[in-house]
Amino acid sequence: MSHNYFVYILTNKNKTVLYTGVTNDLEVRLKQYVGNRENKFAFTFKYNCHYLIFFERHQFIEHAIEREKEIKGWTRKKKNELIEIVNPNWRFLNEEIIER
């Protein structure tokens, strides 16, 4: 059975803050961040961090969690380099994921 788990990186409008997370439904998670009215996700709410700039899919949750922890431990420079491999212009990818 194939599953989808995503490790993702969000940023704010000015691209000064990075947040790394993991989810099994990227579309739903992005909608939660954008519609965050109850401060449910404190860090992302505080820094207005809901613009998707990087994601990768994993079949197993254990691999996704391991990768999330790995990326969270990286320096900002190394995270920037990862993002720029797949998204060199740091385009916001939300509209590609969220169905209207």
Buried (B, 14 or more C-beta within 10 A) or exposed (E): EEEEBBBBBBBBEEEEBBBBBBBEEBEEBBBBBEEBEEEEBEEBBEBBBBBBBBBBEBEEEEEBBBBBEEBBEBEEEEBBEBBEEEBEEBEBBBEEBBEE
